[in-house]
Amino acid sequence: MTLVTLEAMLKEACARVGLSSDGAELIRQGENALYRLPDHVVVRIARLGQVDAAKKEVAVSRWLASVGINAVEALEEIQQPVVLDGLPVTFWWELPDHRHGSFAEVAAALKQLHAAPMPTDFDLAPLAPFVRLSERIDGASTLSDDDRAWLRRRLDDLQQSYAELPSGLPTSVIHGDAWAGNVVATDRGDVILLDLERCSVGPPEWDLVSTAVRHSTFGTMSAVDYGVFAEAYGHDVMAWPGFEALRDVRELRVTCYAAQCASENEKFREEATLRVASLRGLRGTRPWPDWKPLT
């Protein structure tokens, strides 16, 4: 979408909720376009097919505020999202200066979230850990037929393992993408949850595994730092019998995402192939610290 089209959409969306887009500044243009208005309001124009996700994010934000959990705040006084040509537009208060959360801060924020009462004025769907994986495997045009066939079998096996997870922590609202970039701390010491689009109901271990794989799979987190995280939360997910199943699902998700990126951009082809080889046991045992971010 061109900047001219985005700016016209921004102007129309702002007008519908009684705001002015004069002086708006483009923050980022990617899957979502983000604009900053002069009065510390951030406007997000999401992509097609995300209306329900946008509605959920606004509802979750307001629910979190009602139970005393710090999170990115949707403007209260307006009805949102505004939908223009199928694209949802939402309005948020700009965050103060902040940094990525520490391991202890991430753990504490997740512990508070997982202890919160379930929302009663809207429904949250159950966790869907395998969403879009089949499509990403089928579309992985840079991988060999053998690799794609292996990934399909791996997906089938992990779906069965997930269905047979052993009992663990009580089911709760979970963040769904709980890494340090989505849990930030302000200069005043407030810890804030961001990126609420994957919030759902499911095993809290799903959130904890997001950090644990940094130690067990990627080798970018020391045993000492992982110990800090587990102690701050009060539970070591790596000691849970279901850990390997959720770890393996996380690994498959980031590998399939790399395969999708490679199909769209040749520069990611080597990384996608490396990740599949790692999962197939062709590059030794975990951790695999040479996996690179997809940037």
C-alpha positions in Angstrom: 0.0 0.0 0.0 1.4 3.4 -1.0 2.0 6.2 1.5 -0.6 8.3 -0.2 -3.2 5.6 0.3 -2.1 5.1 3.9 -2.3 8.8 4.7 -5.8 9.1 3.2 -6.9 6.1 5.2 -5.3 7.6 8.4 -7.2 10.9 7.8 -10.5 9.2 7.3 -10.1 6.9 10.3 -9.1 9.8 12.6 -12.1 11.9 11.3 -14.5 9.1 12.1 -13.4 9.1 15.8 -13.1 12.8 16.1 -9.3 13.1 16.0 -7.1 15.1 13.6 -4.4 13.5 11.6 -2.6 16.9 11.1 1.1 16.5 12.0 1.0 12.7 12.0 4.4 11.0 11.8 4.9 7.6 10.2 6.7 5.3 12.7 6.8 2.1 10.7 5.4 0.6 7.6 5.4 -3.2 7.5 2.6 -5.7 7.9 1.0 -3.0 10.0 1.5 0.8 9.5 2.0 2.8 12.6 1.5 6.6 12.9 2.1 8.9 15.8 -0.3 11.8 16.3 0.9 15.0 18.1 -1.2 14.2 21.3 0.7 11.0 22.1 -1.7 8.7 20.3 -0.5 5.9 18.0 -2.7 4.8 15.2 -2.2 1.3 13.7 -3.5 0.3 10.3 -3.5 -3.5 10.2 -3.6 -5.8 7.2 -6.6 -7.5 5.5 -8.1 -10.3 7.5 -7.2 -8.9 10.9 -10.5 -7.3 11.9 -11.3 -10.0 14.5 -7.7 -9.9 15.8 -7.9 -6.1 16.2 -11.2 -6.4 18.1 -9.6 -8.9 20.4 -6.6 -6.7 21.1 -8.7 -3.8 22.1 -10.9 -6.0 24.3 -7.9 -7.6 26.0 -6.2 -4.2 26.6 -9.3 -3.0 28.3 -9.7 -6.2 30.3 -6.1 -6.0 31.5 -6.6 -2.5 32.7 -9.7 -3.6 34.6 -7.7 -6.3 36.5 -4.8 -4.0 37.3 -2.3 -5.4 34.8 -0.1 -2.9 32.9 -0.5 -3.2 29.1 -0.5 -1.1 26.0 -3.7 1.0 26.3 -6.4 1.4 23.7 -8.1 4.7 23.7 -11.2 4.3 25.9 -13.5 7.0 24.6 -13.9 5.8 21.1 -15.4 2.7 19.4 -12.8 0.7 17.6 -11.6 -0.7 15.4 -12.6 1.5 12.6 -12.7 -0.7 9.5 -11.8 0.9 6.1 -11.8 -1.3 3.0 -11.5 -4.3 5.2 -8.5 -3.0 7.1 -8.9 -2.4 10.9 -7.6 0.8 12.3 -7.0 1.1 16.1 -5.9 3.9 18.4 -3.5 3.5 21.3 -1.8 5.7 23.9 1.9 6.1 23.1 4.2 4.4 25.5 6.7 6.4 27.6 10.4 5.7 27.1 11.1 2.1 27.7 13.5 -0.8 27.3 13.1 -4.6 26.9 12.1 -6.3 30.1 14.7 -8.2 32.1 14.3 -11.9 32.6 12.9 -11.3 36.1 10.5 -8.6 34.9 9.2 -10.9 32.1 8.6 -13.7 34.6 6.8 -11.4 37.1 4.6 -10.0 34.4 3.6 -13.5 33.2 3.0 -14.7 36.7 0.6 -11.8 37.2 -1.2 -12.4 33.9 -1.5 -16.2 34.5 -3.1 -15.5 37.9 -5.7 -13.1 36.6 -9.4 -14.1 36.6 -10.8 -15.0 33.2 -12.6 -12.2 31.3 -16.3 -12.4 31.5 -17.5 -9.8 29.0 -15.8 -11.3 25.9 -14.6 -14.7 24.8 -11.0 -15.6 24.3 -10.3 -18.5 21.9 -8.2 -21.4 23.0 -4.5 -21.5 22.1 -4.0 -22.6 18.5 -0.3 -23.5 18.4 -0.4 -25.0 14.9 -2.1 -22.2 13.0 -0.8 -21.6 9.5 2.0 -24.2 9.8 0.5 -26.5 7.2 0.2 -23.7 4.7 3.8 -22.5 5.4 5.1 -26.0 4.8 3.2 -26.4 1.6 4.4 -23.0 0.4 8.1 -23.6 1.3 9.3 -23.5 -2.3 13.0 -23.2 -1.4 13.1 -26.5 0.6 13.6 -29.9 -1.0 10.6 -32.3 -1.4 12.2 -34.5 1.3 12.5 -31.6 3.8 8.8 -30.6 3.2 7.7 -34.2 3.6 9.7 -34.4 6.9 8.1 -31.2 8.2 4.6 -32.5 7.4 5.4 -35.7 9.4 6.8 -33.6 12.2 3.7 -31.5 12.3 1.5 -34.6 12.5 3.6 -36.0 15.4 3.6 -32.8 17.4 -0.2 -32.3 17.0 -0.6 -35.7 18.6 1.9 -34.8 21.3 0.1 -31.6 22.1 -3.2 -33.4 22.4 -1.6 -35.7 25.0 0.2 -33.1 27.1 0.6 -34.1 30.7 -1.1 -32.0 33.4 0.6 -28.9 34.4 -0.2 -25.4 35.7 -3.8 -24.4 35.7 -5.2 -23.2 32.4 -5.2 -19.4 32.2 -5.1 -16.4 29.9 -1.8 -16.5 28.2 0.1 -13.8 26.2 1.1 -16.1 23.3 4.3 -14.4 22.3 6.0 -13.6 25.6 9.5 -12.6 24.7 11.4 -9.6 26.2 10.5 -7.3 23.3 6.8 -7.7 24.1 7.3 -7.1 27.9 8.9 -3.7 28.4 9.9 -1.6 31.4 9.6 2.2 31.6 12.0 4.6 33.2 9.6 4.7 36.2 9.8 0.9 36.6 6.4 0.0 35.2 6.4 -3.3 33.4 4.0 -3.3 30.4 2.7 -6.0 28.1 2.7 -5.3 24.4 1.5 -7.1 21.2 -1.7 -8.6 22.5 -2.9 -10.2 19.2 -1.9 -13.7 20.3 -3.6 -13.6 23.7 -5.7 -16.7 24.2 -6.6 -19.4 26.8 -4.2 -22.2 27.3 -1.4 -23.7 29.3 0.8 -21.1 31.0 3.8 -23.2 30.1 3.4 -22.0 26.5 4.5 -18.5 27.6 7.3 -19.9 29.8 8.7 -22.0 26.9 9.2 -18.8 24.9 12.0 -17.9 27.3 13.2 -21.4 28.0 14.0 -22.1 24.3 16.4 -19.2 24.4 18.5 -21.3 26.7 17.7 -24.9 25.5 17.4 -24.4 21.7 19.1 -21.1 20.7 21.9 -21.0 23.3 21.5 -17.3 23.7 20.6 -17.4 27.4 22.9 -18.7 30.1 21.9 -21.2 32.7 22.3 -18.5 35.3 19.9 -16.1 33.5 17.4 -18.9 33.0 17.6 -19.7 36.7 16.7 -16.1 37.5 13.7 -16.3 35.2 12.4 -19.6 36.7 12.9 -18.4 40.2 11.1 -15.1 39.5 8.1 -17.0 38.1 8.3 -19.7 40.8 8.2 -22.6 38.3 10.8 -24.3 36.1 9.0 -25.2 32.9 12.0 -27.2 31.8 11.4 -29.7 34.6 7.8 -30.3 33.4 7.3 -33.6 31.5 5.5 -31.7 28.7 8.4 -29.3 28.1 9.9 -31.1 25.2 6.6 -31.2 23.3 6.0 -27.5 23.6 9.7 -26.7 22.9 9.5 -28.8 19.7 6.3 -26.9 18.6 8.1 -23.6 19.2 11.0 -24.8 17.1 8.8 -26.0 14.3 6.9 -22.6 14.3 10.1 -20.5 13.9 11.4 -22.9 11.3 8.3 -22.8 9.2 8.3 -19.0 9.5 11.8 -19.0 8.1 10.7 -21.3 5.3 7.9 -18.9 4.4 10.3 -15.9 4.5 12.7 -17.8 2.2 9.9 -18.4 -0.3 9.4 -14.6 -0.4 13.1 -13.5 -0.2 16.0 -15.5 -1.4 18.3 -14.1 1.3 16.6 -16.3 3.9 17.0 -19.5 2.0 20.2 -20.6 3.8 18.7 -19.9 7.2 15.6 -21.9 6.5 17.6 -24.9 5.3 19.9 -24.7 8.3 16.9 -24.7 10.7 15.3 -27.7 9.1 18.6 -29.6 9.1 18.9 -28.8 12.9 15.5 -30.2 13.6 16.2 -33.3 11.6 19.2 -34.0 13.8 21.8 -33.4 11.0 23.7 -30.7 12.9 24.2 -32.2 16.3 22.3 -31.7 19.5 20.8 -28.6 21.0 21.6 -25.8 21.5 22.0 -24.3 18.0 23.4 -20.8 18.6 24.1 -20.1 14.9 20.4 -19.6 14.1 20.1 -16.0 12.9 17.2 -13.5 13.3 15.2 -13.0 10.2 16.0 -9.4 9.5 
